[in-house]
Amino acid sequence: MCNCIIDNEASTLQWLKDRAGESALIEKGDASNGFQNLVVNMRTGVWRGHFDYRYNYQRIKKDKTPGRIEKKTIAVHFTYCPFCGVKYEA
């Protein structure tokens, strides 16, 4: 198991602070900041990332005419760490 997501989040925040210098105050703040699309496996405690795949869904009605368009999203989870390539535990 790797800690790449946590380590990279910390180093990204530090890089932003270093780049801003004295001209700005940069901090992580609440949970809505930082890396997005993370999920923790409650059984193993491993943080994993995923991509959101968005698509349009249009059901065909019984009279064969198209229904209204719905916007849908599914999550495609990483099998390997996107930073170091270590395989995630199931």
C-alpha positions as a printed Julia matrix, in Angstrom:
90×3 Matrix{Float64}:
   0.0    0.0     0.0
   1.3    3.48   -0.85
   0.63   6.92    0.61
   1.07   8.75   -2.7
  -2.27  10.57   -2.61
  -1.65  11.98    0.88
   2.02  12.74    0.14
   1.28  14.39   -3.23
  -1.51  16.47   -1.74
   0.87  17.77    0.94
   3.66  18.48   -1.57
   1.23  20.22   -3.96
   0.02  22.47   -1.16
   3.62  23.25   -0.17
   4.53  24.02   -3.8
   1.61  26.47   -4.02
   2.7   28.15   -0.77
   6.3   28.43   -1.97
   5.22  29.85   -5.32
   2.94  32.48   -3.71
   5.55  33.52   -1.15
   4.43  36.43    0.99
   1.88  37.63   -1.56
  -0.92  35.26   -0.54
  -2.14  33.03    2.27
  -2.69  29.5     0.99
  -4.12  26.69    3.1
  -6.1   23.53    2.44
  -9.2   24.69    4.29
 -12.15  22.32    4.38
 -12.77  18.96    2.71
 -13.99  20.57   -0.52
 -10.41  21.64   -1.29
  -7.48  19.44   -2.26
  -7.71  16.43   -4.55
 -11.23  15.59   -5.67
 -12.8   12.22   -6.48
 -11.21  10.25   -3.66
 -12.84   7.35   -1.88
 -11.61   5.28    1.06
 -12.07   1.52    1.25
 -13.56   1.11    4.73
 -12.28  -2.47    4.96
  -8.64  -1.77    4.09
  -8.37   1.96    4.82
  -6.79   2.58    1.4
  -7.52   5.89   -0.34
  -8.25   5.43   -4.05
  -8.99   7.86   -6.81
 -11.49   7.67   -9.61
 -12.56   9.48  -12.75
 -16.13  10.61  -13.18
 -17.49   9.54  -16.55
 -20.41  11.73  -17.57
 -22.84  10.81  -20.31
 -26.3   11.6   -21.66
 -29.03   8.99  -21.24
 -32.21   9.06  -23.28
 -34.78   6.35  -22.72
 -36.92   5.21  -25.66
 -40.58   5.37  -24.7
 -43.13   2.61  -25.42
 -44.37   4.54  -28.45
 -40.78   4.42  -29.82
 -40.17   8.17  -29.42
 -37.15   9.43  -27.5
 -37.74  10.6   -23.95
 -36.05  13.47  -22.17
 -32.28  13.61  -21.96
 -30.86  12.87  -18.52
 -27.29  13.66  -17.53
 -25.72  10.7   -15.69
 -22.37  10.07  -14.01
 -20.58   6.86  -13.07
 -17.28   6.48  -11.2
 -14.42   4.53  -12.78
 -12.05   3.55   -9.96
  -8.3    3.21  -10.37
  -6.88  -0.3   -10.01
  -3.34   1.05   -9.65
  -1.98   4.17   -7.96
  -1.81   6.91  -10.62
   1.44   8.22   -9.1
   3.63   5.17   -8.42
   1.82   2.29  -10.15
   1.35   0.09   -7.07
  -1.68  -2.21   -7.4
  -4.44  -1.36   -4.92
  -5.7   -4.06   -2.58
  -9.15  -5.39   -3.46
